[in-house]
Amino acid sequence: MIREIRLEHVTVSAGGREILKDISLLIRAGESLAITGPSGSGKTTLLLLAAGLQLPSQGRVLVDGEPLATDDRSRQRFGVVLQNHGLVAVLTAAENVALPLQARGVNAGDVHSASLAKLAEVGLRGAADSLVQDLSGGQQQRVAVARALVGAPDAVMADEPTSELVAEQRKIIVELLLQQARDGRILVVASHDPEVVGACDRTLRLVDGRQAESHPG
């Protein structure tokens, strides 16, 4: 289990501008952190850095004191919900949820049962055999959450996980995400949703790629 993720003076530059500037941050196991701020403030980039899906231009990202690797094996420790879902449209919901388990070499029988169980948790057991391209945006959002949570990853990074959900669905998804922190994992959520932000232990606000404030949720 990952004990902590630390960002040390991280800067990200692209296209001639600084997306993030001199960010230092410590996230501990068992903690839920909300990243908030205006659109374009760098929330998604910060989340991708913490998940090892993007490298900083300057500074370091450390996991338990060691530089974060970006190889496939290292990324298997993270469950990630991308803002655009990141699902494979021509696969079924169950096949999408199964992908992280297959990458870890879990046997086929366990993969199938675990995928169905996680879809049931997000209220989509009946959609297991539906192609993702035939699902609504809200259903795709829940498939993406199920995929991120399947197999109990060490850390969960979720980018706007409630953006397309109605109230009852939002409640279920927020509870599932917060349970990750209660179970001792790291949870980082980038969100505009005040209910999500308020439910987290701590909030980091970004403005123009800089840390504007950080406080308990």
Phi and psi restraints in degrees (value plus and minus 20) as a CYANA .aco file:
   2 ILE   PHI     -87.8   -47.8
   2 ILE   PSI     110.4   150.4
   3 ARG   PHI    -109.3   -69.3
   3 ARG   PSI     -56.9   -16.9
   4 GLU   PHI    -179.6  -139.6
   4 GLU   PSI     133.3   173.3
   5 ILE   PHI    -142.2  -102.2
   5 ILE   PSI     108.7   148.7
   6 ARG   PHI    -145.1  -105.1
   6 ARG   PSI     108.8   148.8
   7 LEU   PHI    -125.5   -85.5
   7 LEU   PSI     107.2   147.2
   8 GLU   PHI    -137.2   -97.2
   8 GLU   PSI      88.1   128.1
   9 HIS   PHI      28.2    68.2
   9 HIS   PSI      33.4    73.4
  10 VAL   PHI    -106.0   -66.0
  10 VAL   PSI     110.3   150.3
  11 THR   PHI    -147.3  -107.3
  11 THR   PSI     118.8   158.8
  12 VAL   PHI    -145.1  -105.1
  12 VAL   PSI     104.2   144.2
  13 SER   PHI    -139.3   -99.3
  13 SER   PSI     121.9   161.9
  14 ALA   PHI    -179.8  -139.8
  14 ALA   PSI     121.4   161.4
  15 GLY   PHI      39.5    79.5
  15 GLY   PSI      11.2    51.2
  16 GLY   PHI      60.3   100.3
  16 GLY   PSI     -11.0    29.0
  17 ARG   PHI    -156.9  -116.9
  17 ARG   PSI     138.8   178.8
  18 GLU   PHI    -111.6   -71.6
  18 GLU   PSI      95.7   135.7
  19 ILE   PHI     -99.8   -59.8
  19 ILE   PSI     -60.0   -20.0
  20 LEU   PHI    -148.5  -108.5
  20 LEU   PSI     124.6   164.6
  21 LYS   PHI    -152.7  -112.7
  21 LYS   PSI      91.5   131.5
  22 ASP   PHI      34.2    74.2
  22 ASP   PSI      35.7    75.7
  23 ILE   PHI    -111.6   -71.6
  23 ILE   PSI     105.9   145.9
  24 SER   PHI    -142.3  -102.3
  24 SER   PSI     111.6   151.6
  25 LEU   PHI    -177.4  -137.4
  25 LEU   PSI     119.3   159.3
  26 LEU   PHI    -142.3  -102.3
  26 LEU   PSI     106.6   146.6
  27 ILE   PHI    -141.8  -101.8
  27 ILE   PSI     104.8   144.8
  28 ARG   PHI    -126.0   -86.0
  28 ARG   PSI     134.8   174.8
  29 ALA   PHI     -77.7   -37.7
  29 ALA   PSI     120.7   160.7
  30 GLY   PHI      64.6   104.6
  30 GLY   PSI     -13.9    26.1
  31 GLU   PHI    -134.5   -94.5
  31 GLU   PSI     121.5   161.5
  32 SER   PHI    -129.5   -89.5
  32 SER   PSI     105.8   145.8
  33 LEU   PHI    -138.9   -98.9
  33 LEU   PSI     108.2   148.2
  34 ALA   PHI    -120.9   -80.9
  34 ALA   PSI     110.4   150.4
  35 ILE   PHI    -124.6   -84.6
  35 ILE   PSI     102.3   142.3
  36 THR   PHI    -151.1  -111.1
  36 THR   PSI     151.1   191.1
  37 GLY   PHI     124.7   164.7
  37 GLY   PSI     149.8   189.8
  38 PRO   PHI     -82.5   -42.5
  38 PRO   PSI     140.2   180.2
  39 SER   PHI     -77.5   -37.5
  39 SER   PSI     116.6   156.6
  40 GLY   PHI      64.0   104.0
  40 GLY   PSI     -12.9    27.1
  41 SER   PHI    -103.5   -63.5
  41 SER   PSI     -29.4    10.6
  42 GLY   PHI      88.4   128.4
  42 GLY   PSI      -9.9    30.1
  43 LYS   PHI     -79.4   -39.4
  43 LYS   PSI     -70.9   -30.9
  44 THR   PHI     -83.0   -43.0
  44 THR   PSI     -62.7   -22.7
  45 THR   PHI     -81.1   -41.1
  45 THR   PSI     -62.5   -22.5
  46 LEU   PHI     -82.9   -42.9
  46 LEU   PSI     -61.9   -21.9
  47 LEU   PHI     -84.3   -44.3
  47 LEU   PSI     -62.7   -22.7
  48 LEU   PHI     -85.0   -45.0
  48 LEU   PSI     -55.8   -15.8
  49 LEU   PHI     -82.3   -42.3
  49 LEU   PSI     -66.0   -26.0
  50 ALA   PHI     -85.9   -45.9
  50 ALA   PSI     -44.7    -4.7
  51 ALA   PHI    -112.5   -72.5
  51 ALA   PSI     -21.8    18.2
  52 GLY   PHI      57.4    97.4
  52 GLY   PSI      -2.9    37.1
  53 LEU   PHI    -114.9   -74.9
  53 LEU   PSI     -25.1    14.9
  54 GLN   PHI    -168.4  -128.4
  54 GLN   PSI     126.7   166.7
  55 LEU   PHI    -122.5   -82.5
  55 LEU   PSI     124.9   164.9
  56 PRO   PHI     -95.0   -55.0
  56 PRO   PSI     133.7   173.7
  57 SER   PHI     -95.2   -55.2
  57 SER   PSI     -54.6   -14.6
  58 GLN   PHI    -161.3  -121.3
  58 GLN   PSI     138.1   178.1
  59 GLY   PHI      67.5   107.5
  59 GLY   PSI    -196.1  -156.1
  60 ARG   PHI    -155.5  -115.5
  60 ARG   PSI     130.2   170.2
  61 VAL   PHI    -136.5   -96.5
  61 VAL   PSI     102.4   142.4
  62 LEU   PHI    -136.4   -96.4
  62 LEU   PSI     118.6   158.6
  63 VAL   PHI    -136.2   -96.2
  63 VAL   PSI      96.3   136.3
  64 ASP   PHI      30.6    70.6
  64 ASP   PSI      21.1    61.1
  65 GLY   PHI      65.5   105.5
  65 GLY   PSI     -25.1    14.9
  66 GLU   PHI    -130.9   -90.9
  66 GLU   PSI     124.2   164.2
  67 PRO   PHI     -75.0   -35.0
  67 PRO   PSI     114.4   154.4
  68 LEU   PHI     -89.4   -49.4
  68 LEU   PSI     102.5   142.5
  69 ALA   PHI    -102.8   -62.8
  69 ALA   PSI     135.3   175.3
  70 THR   PHI    -134.8   -94.8
  70 THR   PSI      -2.0    38.0
  71 ASP   PHI     -97.0   -57.0
  71 ASP   PSI     146.6   186.6
  72 ASP   PHI     -80.5   -40.5
  72 ASP   PSI     -59.3   -19.3
  73 ARG   PHI     -84.5   -44.5
  73 ARG   PSI     -61.5   -21.5
  74 SER   PHI     -84.5   -44.5
  74 SER   PSI     -61.7   -21.7
  75 ARG   PHI     -86.9   -46.9
  75 ARG   PSI     -40.2    -0.2
  76 GLN   PHI     -86.6   -46.6
  76 GLN   PSI     -34.4     5.6
  77 ARG   PHI     -99.6   -59.6
  77 ARG   PSI     -29.3    10.7
  78 PHE   PHI    -134.2   -94.2
  78 PHE   PSI     120.0   160.0
  79 GLY   PHI    -127.3   -87.3
  79 GLY   PSI     106.6   146.6
  80 VAL   PHI    -146.1  -106.1
  80 VAL   PSI     110.7   150.7
  81 VAL   PHI    -124.7   -84.7
  81 VAL   PSI      92.8   132.8
  82 LEU   PHI    -105.7   -65.7
  82 LEU   PSI     133.5   173.5
  83 GLN   PHI     -82.8   -42.8
  83 GLN   PSI     -52.6   -12.6
  84 ASN   PHI    -118.0   -78.0
  84 ASN   PSI      -1.4    38.6
  85 HIS   PHI      56.6    96.6
  85 HIS   PSI     -65.9   -25.9
  86 GLY   PHI      47.6    87.6
  86 GLY   PSI       7.9    47.9
  87 LEU   PHI    -109.4   -69.4
  87 LEU   PSI     141.5   181.5
  88 VAL   PHI    -113.7   -73.7
  88 VAL   PSI      89.5   129.5
  89 ALA   PHI     -81.1   -41.1
  89 ALA   PSI     -52.3   -12.3
  90 VAL   PHI    -109.8   -69.8
  90 VAL   PSI     -15.9    24.1
  91 LEU   PHI    -122.5   -82.5
  91 LEU   PSI     139.9   179.9
  92 THR   PHI     -95.4   -55.4
  92 THR   PSI     149.2   189.2
  93 ALA   PHI     -78.5   -38.5
  93 ALA   PSI     -65.8   -25.8
  94 ALA   PHI     -84.3   -44.3
  94 ALA   PSI     -58.9   -18.9
  95 GLU   PHI     -86.1   -46.1
  95 GLU   PSI     -56.1   -16.1
  96 ASN   PHI     -86.0   -46.0
  96 ASN   PSI     -64.8   -24.8
  97 VAL   PHI     -84.3   -44.3
  97 VAL   PSI     -51.4   -11.4
  98 ALA   PHI     -91.5   -51.5
  98 ALA   PSI     -41.0    -1.0
  99 LEU   PHI     -74.9   -34.9
  99 LEU   PSI     -66.6   -26.6
 100 PRO   PHI     -83.0   -43.0
 100 PRO   PSI     -56.2   -16.2
 101 LEU   PHI     -89.0   -49.0
 101 LEU   PSI     -59.7   -19.7
 102 GLN   PHI     -84.1   -44.1
 102 GLN   PSI     -57.0   -17.0
 103 ALA   PHI     -84.5   -44.5
 103 ALA   PSI     -48.0    -8.0
 104 ARG   PHI    -107.9   -67.9
 104 ARG   PSI     -22.9    17.1
 105 GLY   PHI      61.8   101.8
 105 GLY   PSI       1.2    41.2
 106 VAL   PHI     -88.0   -48.0
 106 VAL   PSI     122.0   162.0
 107 ASN   PHI     -87.5   -47.5
 107 ASN   PSI     134.2   174.2
 108 ALA   PHI     -78.3   -38.3
 108 ALA   PSI     -61.3   -21.3
 109 GLY   PHI     -83.0   -43.0
 109 GLY   PSI     -63.0   -23.0
 110 ASP   PHI     -89.5   -49.5
 110 ASP   PSI     -55.0   -15.0
 111 VAL   PHI     -80.3   -40.3
 111 VAL   PSI     -67.2   -27.2
 112 HIS   PHI     -83.6   -43.6
 112 HIS   PSI     -67.7   -27.7
 113 SER   PHI     -87.1   -47.1
 113 SER   PSI     -59.4   -19.4
 114 ALA   PHI     -87.3   -47.3
 114 ALA   PSI     -57.6   -17.6
 115 SER   PHI     -85.0   -45.0
 115 SER   PSI     -64.5   -24.5
 116 LEU   PHI     -84.6   -44.6
 116 LEU   PSI     -59.6   -19.6
 117 ALA   PHI     -84.5   -44.5
 117 ALA   PSI     -60.4   -20.4
 118 LYS   PHI     -91.6   -51.6
 118 LYS   PSI     -56.5   -16.5
 119 LEU   PHI     -83.7   -43.7
 119 LEU   PSI     -57.2   -17.2
 120 ALA   PHI     -82.4   -42.4
 120 ALA   PSI     -57.6   -17.6
 121 GLU   PHI     -83.0   -43.0
 121 GLU   PSI     -52.9   -12.9
 122 VAL   PHI    -115.2   -75.2
 122 VAL   PSI     -10.8    29.2
 123 GLY   PHI      61.1   101.1
 123 GLY   PSI       6.9    46.9
 124 LEU   PHI    -146.8  -106.8
 124 LEU   PSI       5.8    45.8
 125 ARG   PHI     -77.8   -37.8
 125 ARG   PSI     -56.9   -16.9
 126 GLY   PHI     -93.0   -53.0
 126 GLY   PSI     -32.1     7.9
 127 ALA   PHI    -123.5   -83.5
 127 ALA   PSI      -9.6    30.4
 128 ALA   PHI     -75.6   -35.6
 128 ALA   PSI     -58.3   -18.3
 129 ASP   PHI    -116.5   -76.5
 129 ASP   PSI     -12.3    27.7
 130 SER   PHI    -105.2   -65.2
 130 SER   PSI     119.0   159.0
 131 LEU   PHI     -84.8   -44.8
 131 LEU   PSI     120.7   160.7
 132 VAL   PHI     -78.0   -38.0
 132 VAL   PSI     -56.5   -16.5
 133 GLN   PHI     -85.2   -45.2
 133 GLN   PSI     -35.7     4.3
 134 ASP   PHI    -116.5   -76.5
 134 ASP   PSI     -22.0    18.0
 135 LEU   PHI    -110.7   -70.7
 135 LEU   PSI     135.1   175.1
 136 SER   PHI     -91.8   -51.8
 136 SER   PSI     147.9   187.9
 137 GLY   PHI     -79.8   -39.8
 137 GLY   PSI     -61.2   -21.2
 138 GLY   PHI     -85.9   -45.9
 138 GLY   PSI     -58.0   -18.0
 139 GLN   PHI     -86.1   -46.1
 139 GLN   PSI     -61.8   -21.8
 140 GLN   PHI     -82.1   -42.1
 140 GLN   PSI     -57.9   -17.9
 141 GLN   PHI     -79.8   -39.8
 141 GLN   PSI     -63.3   -23.3
 142 ARG   PHI     -91.3   -51.3
 142 ARG   PSI     -53.4   -13.4
 143 VAL   PHI     -81.9   -41.9
 143 VAL   PSI     -62.1   -22.1
 144 ALA   PHI     -82.6   -42.6
 144 ALA   PSI     -58.9   -18.9
 145 VAL   PHI     -86.8   -46.8
 145 VAL   PSI     -64.3   -24.3
 146 ALA   PHI     -78.4   -38.4
 146 ALA   PSI     -63.0   -23.0
 147 ARG   PHI     -83.2   -43.2
 147 ARG   PSI     -59.4   -19.4
 148 ALA   PHI     -87.2   -47.2
 148 ALA   PSI     -52.9   -12.9
 149 LEU   PHI    -112.2   -72.2
 149 LEU   PSI     -38.2     1.8
 150 VAL   PHI     -83.7   -43.7
 150 VAL   PSI     118.8   158.8
 151 GLY   PHI      61.0   101.0
 151 GLY   PSI     -11.3    28.7
 152 ALA   PHI      29.5    69.5
 152 ALA   PSI      47.0    87.0
 153 PRO   PHI     -85.0   -45.0
 153 PRO   PSI     141.2   181.2
 154 ASP   PHI     -87.9   -47.9
 154 ASP   PSI     -52.1   -12.1
 155 ALA   PHI    -162.7  -122.7
 155 ALA   PSI     123.3   163.3
 156 VAL   PHI    -139.8   -99.8
 156 VAL   PSI     107.5   147.5
 157 MET   PHI    -138.7   -98.7
 157 MET   PSI      98.2   138.2
 158 ALA   PHI    -145.3  -105.3
 158 ALA   PSI     104.4   144.4
 159 ASP   PHI    -122.6   -82.6
 159 ASP   PSI      91.2   131.2
 160 GLU   PHI      27.7    67.7
 160 GLU   PSI      36.6    76.6
 161 PRO   PHI     -91.1   -51.1
 161 PRO   PSI     -31.4     8.6
 162 THR   PHI    -134.0   -94.0
 162 THR   PSI      -8.2    31.8
 163 SER   PHI     -83.2   -43.2
 163 SER   PSI     -47.9    -7.9
 164 GLU   PHI    -137.0   -97.0
 164 GLU   PSI       0.7    40.7
 165 LEU   PHI    -126.6   -86.6
 165 LEU   PSI     125.2   165.2
 166 VAL   PHI     -97.7   -57.7
 166 VAL   PSI     150.9   190.9
 167 ALA   PHI     -74.9   -34.9
 167 ALA   PSI     -67.6   -27.6
 168 GLU   PHI     -87.2   -47.2
 168 GLU   PSI     -60.0   -20.0
 169 GLN   PHI     -85.6   -45.6
 169 GLN   PSI     -60.3   -20.3
 170 ARG   PHI     -79.4   -39.4
 170 ARG   PSI     -63.1   -23.1
 171 LYS   PHI     -79.9   -39.9
 171 LYS   PSI     -63.5   -23.5
 172 ILE   PHI     -84.7   -44.7
 172 ILE   PSI     -65.7   -25.7
 173 ILE   PHI     -87.5   -47.5
 173 ILE   PSI     -62.4   -22.4
 174 VAL   PHI     -81.4   -41.4
 174 VAL   PSI     -62.0   -22.0
 175 GLU   PHI     -84.2   -44.2
 175 GLU   PSI     -62.1   -22.1
 176 LEU   PHI     -82.2   -42.2
 176 LEU   PSI     -60.9   -20.9
 177 LEU   PHI     -87.3   -47.3
 177 LEU   PSI     -66.4   -26.4
 178 LEU   PHI     -83.8   -43.8
 178 LEU   PSI     -49.6    -9.6
 179 GLN   PHI     -82.6   -42.6
 179 GLN   PSI     -47.9    -7.9
 180 GLN   PHI     -80.9   -40.9
 180 GLN   PSI     -64.4   -24.4
 181 ALA   PHI     -87.2   -47.2
 181 ALA   PSI     -60.9   -20.9
 182 ARG   PHI     -82.6   -42.6
 182 ARG   PSI     -47.6    -7.6
 183 ASP   PHI    -105.4   -65.4
 183 ASP   PSI     -14.9    25.1
 184 GLY   PHI      77.4   117.4
 184 GLY   PSI     -11.1    28.9
 185 ARG   PHI    -115.6   -75.6
 185 ARG   PSI     147.9   187.9
 186 ILE   PHI    -107.2   -67.2
 186 ILE   PSI     114.5   154.5
 187 LEU   PHI    -147.6  -107.6
 187 LEU   PSI     104.3   144.3
 188 VAL   PHI    -145.1  -105.1
 188 VAL   PSI     106.4   146.4
 189 VAL   PHI    -146.1  -106.1
 189 VAL   PSI     103.3   143.3
 190 ALA   PHI    -114.3   -74.3
 190 ALA   PSI     101.9   141.9
 191 SER   PHI    -177.0  -137.0
 191 SER   PSI     129.0   169.0
 192 HIS   PHI    -115.8   -75.8
 192 HIS   PSI     -29.4    10.6
 193 ASP   PHI     -95.5   -55.5
 193 ASP   PSI      92.8   132.8
 194 PRO   PHI     -82.6   -42.6
 194 PRO   PSI     -48.4    -8.4
 195 GLU   PHI     -88.0   -48.0
 195 GLU   PSI     -61.3   -21.3
 196 VAL   PHI     -85.9   -45.9
 196 VAL   PSI     -68.6   -28.6
 197 VAL   PHI     -79.4   -39.4
 197 VAL   PSI     -65.1   -25.1
 198 GLY   PHI     -86.6   -46.6
 198 GLY   PSI     -45.3    -5.3
 199 ALA   PHI    -101.0   -61.0
 199 ALA   PSI     -35.9     4.1
 200 CYS   PHI    -101.1   -61.1
 200 CYS   PSI     137.5   177.5
 201 ASP   PHI     -86.9   -46.9
 201 ASP   PSI     -53.5   -13.5
 202 ARG   PHI    -166.3  -126.3
 202 ARG   PSI     130.4   170.4
 203 THR   PHI    -146.1  -106.1
 203 THR   PSI     113.6   153.6
 204 LEU   PHI    -135.8   -95.8
 204 LEU   PSI     102.0   142.0
 205 ARG   PHI    -123.8   -83.8
 205 ARG   PSI     111.1   151.1
 206 LEU   PHI    -129.6   -89.6
 206 LEU   PSI     121.7   161.7
 207 VAL   PHI    -158.0  -118.0
 207 VAL   PSI     100.6   140.6
 208 ASP   PHI      33.0    73.0
 208 ASP   PSI      20.4    60.4
 209 GLY   PHI      58.8    98.8
 209 GLY   PSI     -15.5    24.5
 210 ARG   PHI    -136.0   -96.0
 210 ARG   PSI     133.5   173.5
 211 GLN   PHI     -90.8   -50.8
 211 GLN   PSI      93.3   133.3
 212 ALA   PHI    -107.3   -67.3
 212 ALA   PSI     -58.8   -18.8
 213 GLU   PHI    -188.1  -148.1
 213 GLU   PSI     138.1   178.1
 214 SER   PHI    -164.3  -124.3
 214 SER   PSI     110.4   150.4
 215 HIS   PHI    -176.6  -136.6
 215 HIS   PSI     143.7   183.7
 216 PRO   PHI     -81.9   -41.9
 216 PRO   PSI     129.0   169.0
